[in-house]
């Protein structure tokens, strides 16, 4: 089955930037919608951004609008989350998740999840 690996997390000062990557251990991501979720301490998991197989983008969090960008590079078989102007409230574990076309069509939860990568924004 599809296995996803996130990378790029770490400690950054407020106002700084990070780029997270999501890549499979095998198989192509080209047919999947890919979403980034995050879960802050003591809070519910929330969707951040999603990119469809065709490249369409949906923003699920108003708090990141204008600061975060999702993109995919099919040649590298990788999806990215570029995070700029980071704030302490962005601190969370960030997860990459993949959904099959039928899952997207029926509105179900993602089919595959990565293990998460920690992003800490602190001075």
C-alpha positions in Angstrom: 0.0 0.0 0.0 1.0 3.6 -0.4 3.4 4.8 2.3 4.0 8.5 2.7 7.1 10.2 4.2 7.2 13.8 5.4 10.4 15.8 5.8 11.5 19.4 6.4 10.1 20.1 9.8 12.1 21.7 12.5 12.5 24.7 14.8 12.1 28.2 13.3 11.8 31.7 14.6 8.6 33.7 14.1 8.6 35.2 10.7 10.7 32.4 9.3 10.0 29.9 6.6 10.1 26.1 6.1 9.3 23.9 3.2 7.8 20.5 4.0 8.0 17.6 1.5 5.7 14.6 1.1 7.0 11.7 -0.9 5.9 8.0 -1.3 8.2 5.1 -0.5 7.0 3.7 -3.8 4.3 4.2 -6.4 3.3 7.5 -8.0 1.3 10.2 -6.3 0.0 11.5 -9.6 -3.5 10.0 -9.2 -4.0 11.1 -5.6 -5.3 14.2 -4.1 -2.8 15.2 -1.4 -3.6 17.2 1.7 -1.6 18.7 4.5 -3.1 18.5 8.0 -1.8 19.7 11.3 -2.5 19.0 14.9 -1.4 21.4 17.6 -1.0 20.4 21.3 -4.4 20.1 22.9 -6.3 20.8 19.7 -8.2 18.9 17.1 -6.5 17.9 13.8 -7.3 20.4 11.1 -7.0 20.4 7.3 -4.6 23.1 6.0 -4.4 22.8 2.2 -5.3 20.2 -0.4 -4.1 19.8 -4.0 -6.0 17.6 -6.5 -4.5 15.2 -9.0 -5.0 17.9 -11.6 -3.4 20.6 -9.6 -6.4 22.4 -8.2 -6.0 23.9 -4.7 -8.4 24.1 -1.8 -7.5 26.1 1.3 -9.2 24.8 4.5 -7.6 27.2 7.0 -8.1 30.9 6.8 -5.3 31.4 9.2 -2.7 30.3 6.7 -4.1 32.1 3.6 -1.4 34.2 1.9 1.3 32.5 4.0 1.3 28.8 3.0 1.4 27.3 -0.5 0.9 23.8 -1.6 2.4 22.5 -4.8 3.2 19.2 -6.5 6.1 18.2 -8.8 5.0 15.1 -10.6 8.5 14.6 -12.1 9.9 14.3 -8.6 6.8 12.5 -7.3 6.7 15.0 -4.4 4.2 17.4 -2.9 5.4 20.4 -1.0 4.0 22.8 1.7 5.9 26.1 1.6 5.3 27.9 4.9 6.3 31.6 5.1 5.8 34.2 7.8 5.5 31.5 10.4 3.7 32.3 13.7 3.9 30.6 17.1 0.3 29.4 16.6 1.5 27.4 13.5 3.4 25.1 15.9 2.0 21.6 15.3 2.7 18.2 13.9 2.1 18.4 10.2 0.8 15.3 8.3 0.6 14.5 4.6 -2.4 12.5 3.5 -3.4 11.0 0.2 -6.9 10.3 -1.2 -7.9 8.1 -4.1 -10.2 9.6 -6.7 -13.2 7.5 -5.4 -12.5 8.8 -1.9 -12.5 12.3 -3.1 -15.7 11.7 -4.9 -17.5 10.2 -1.9 -16.1 12.7 0.6 -14.4 10.1 2.8 -11.4 10.5 5.0 -7.9 10.2 3.4 -6.8 6.7 2.5 -3.2 7.0 3.5 -1.3 9.0 6.1 2.3 9.9 6.8 3.9 9.7 10.2 4.0 13.5 10.6 6.8 16.0 11.0 7.1 18.5 13.9 7.1 22.2 13.2 7.9 24.4 16.1 7.8 28.2 15.8 9.4 29.9 18.7 11.8 32.7 19.6 
